Amino acid sequence: MTLRQEFVTLAAQEGANISALCRRFGISRKTARKWRQRAMTDGPAGLVDRARRPYTSPTRTPAALEDQVVALRDAHPNWGGRKLRRVLQDQGEPLVPSPSTITGILARQGRLAAPDPSRRATPPASGPFPLGPG
């Protein structure tokens, strides 16, 4: 924060070489322009890091549809994303998310059990040249 303030102070001086200051502070000229603009419009508060999260998520699944997915899962706890998607389609839902999106909704809502660590994703190698440990 103090380095940003120092940069803006030095860059605001008459005859300041912005490229040399950028090299000295290890920043790009684009970042330098951003900090100078923020300092001019917002003062010292403009030099604070800002959140990078977008203001809106236009492709986010509507809350009503998420509630419908969760209700279906609560009624049928053994159904996964593919089955739930098919049932939603059969019910005539106009915009049905993909199975992976439905699985993500269930994970966010805490409706998925933790994976069993004793189960392996792939079976152990076997055949004429089984892989040894290591």
C-alpha positions as CSV (number, residue, x, y, z in Angstrom):
1,M,0.0,0.0,0.0
2,T,2.7,2.5,0.9
3,L,4.6,1.6,-2.3
4,R,1.6,2.4,-4.3
5,Q,1.3,5.8,-2.5
6,E,5.0,6.4,-3.1
7,F,4.6,5.6,-6.8
8,V,1.6,7.8,-7.2
9,T,3.4,10.7,-5.4
10,L,6.5,10.4,-7.6
11,A,4.5,10.0,-10.8
12,A,2.5,13.1,-10.0
13,Q,5.7,15.3,-9.9
14,E,6.5,17.5,-12.9
15,G,8.6,15.8,-15.5
16,A,8.4,12.3,-13.9
17,N,9.5,9.5,-16.2
18,I,6.7,7.0,-15.8
19,S,8.5,4.2,-17.6
20,A,11.5,4.5,-15.3
21,L,9.3,4.6,-12.3
22,C,7.5,1.4,-13.5
23,R,10.8,-0.4,-13.8
24,R,11.9,0.8,-10.4
25,F,8.7,-0.4,-8.7
26,G,8.4,-3.5,-10.9
27,I,5.0,-2.8,-12.3
28,S,3.6,-2.5,-15.8
29,R,2.6,0.8,-17.4
30,K,-1.0,-0.4,-17.5
31,T,-0.9,-1.0,-13.7
32,A,0.7,2.5,-13.3
33,R,-2.1,4.1,-15.2
34,K,-4.7,2.2,-13.1
35,W,-3.1,3.3,-9.8
36,R,-2.8,6.9,-10.9
37,Q,-6.4,7.0,-12.1
38,R,-7.7,5.5,-8.9
39,A,-5.6,7.9,-6.8
40,M,-7.0,10.9,-8.7
41,T,-10.7,9.8,-8.4
42,D,-10.8,8.1,-5.0
43,G,-7.7,9.4,-3.2
44,P,-5.6,7.1,-1.0
45,A,-8.6,4.8,-0.6
46,G,-8.4,4.0,-4.3
47,L,-5.1,2.3,-3.9
48,V,-6.5,-0.5,-1.7
49,D,-6.8,-4.0,-3.4
50,R,-10.3,-4.5,-4.8
51,A,-12.3,-7.8,-5.0
52,R,-12.0,-9.6,-8.3
53,R,-15.4,-11.3,-8.0
54,P,-17.8,-10.2,-10.7
55,Y,-20.8,-8.2,-9.8
56,T,-23.2,-10.5,-11.6
57,S,-23.2,-14.1,-12.8
58,P,-25.6,-14.2,-15.7
59,T,-25.3,-17.9,-16.3
60,R,-25.9,-18.9,-12.7
61,T,-28.7,-21.4,-12.1
62,P,-31.9,-19.7,-10.8
63,A,-32.5,-20.2,-7.1
64,A,-36.0,-21.7,-7.8
65,L,-34.4,-24.4,-10.0
66,E,-31.7,-25.1,-7.4
67,D,-34.5,-25.5,-4.8
68,Q,-36.3,-27.9,-7.1
69,V,-33.1,-30.0,-7.6
70,V,-32.5,-30.1,-3.8
71,A,-36.1,-31.1,-3.1
72,L,-35.9,-34.0,-5.7
73,R,-32.6,-35.1,-4.1
74,D,-34.2,-35.1,-0.7
75,A,-37.0,-37.2,-1.9
76,H,-34.6,-39.6,-3.7
77,P,-31.3,-39.6,-1.9
78,N,-29.7,-42.2,-4.1
79,W,-30.2,-40.3,-7.4
80,G,-27.3,-38.5,-8.9
81,G,-27.0,-35.6,-11.4
82,R,-27.8,-37.7,-14.5
83,K,-31.0,-39.2,-13.0
84,L,-32.2,-35.9,-11.6
85,R,-31.6,-34.2,-14.9
86,R,-33.7,-36.8,-16.7
87,V,-36.5,-36.4,-14.2
88,L,-36.5,-32.6,-14.5
89,Q,-36.7,-33.0,-18.3
90,D,-39.6,-35.4,-18.0
91,Q,-41.4,-32.9,-15.8
92,G,-41.2,-30.4,-18.6
93,E,-38.7,-28.0,-17.1
94,P,-37.7,-25.6,-19.8
95,L,-34.1,-25.0,-18.9
96,V,-32.5,-28.1,-17.3
97,P,-28.9,-27.8,-16.2
98,S,-26.2,-30.3,-17.2
99,P,-25.6,-33.3,-14.9
100,S,-22.3,-31.8,-13.7
101,T,-24.1,-28.6,-12.8
102,I,-26.7,-30.5,-10.8
103,T,-23.9,-32.4,-9.0
104,G,-22.3,-29.0,-8.2
105,I,-25.6,-27.8,-6.8
106,L,-25.9,-30.8,-4.6
107,A,-22.3,-30.4,-3.4
108,R,-22.9,-26.7,-2.6
109,Q,-26.0,-27.6,-0.7
110,G,-24.3,-30.4,1.3
111,R,-26.4,-33.2,-0.2
112,L,-23.4,-35.4,-1.4
113,A,-21.7,-37.8,0.9
114,A,-17.9,-37.6,1.2
115,P,-16.1,-40.0,-1.1
116,D,-15.1,-43.3,0.5
117,P,-11.3,-43.2,0.7
118,S,-11.0,-47.0,0.7
119,R,-12.4,-47.1,-2.9
120,R,-9.9,-46.6,-5.7
121,A,-10.7,-44.6,-8.8
122,T,-9.0,-47.2,-11.0
123,P,-8.3,-50.9,-10.3
124,P,-4.8,-51.9,-9.6
125,A,-2.7,-52.9,-12.6
126,S,-2.6,-56.6,-13.4
127,G,-1.4,-58.7,-16.2
128,P,2.0,-59.9,-17.4
129,F,3.8,-56.8,-16.1
130,P,2.1,-55.6,-13.0
131,L,3.6,-52.3,-11.6
132,G,5.4,-52.7,-8.4
133,P,5.4,-50.1,-5.5
134,G,7.0,-46.8,-6.2
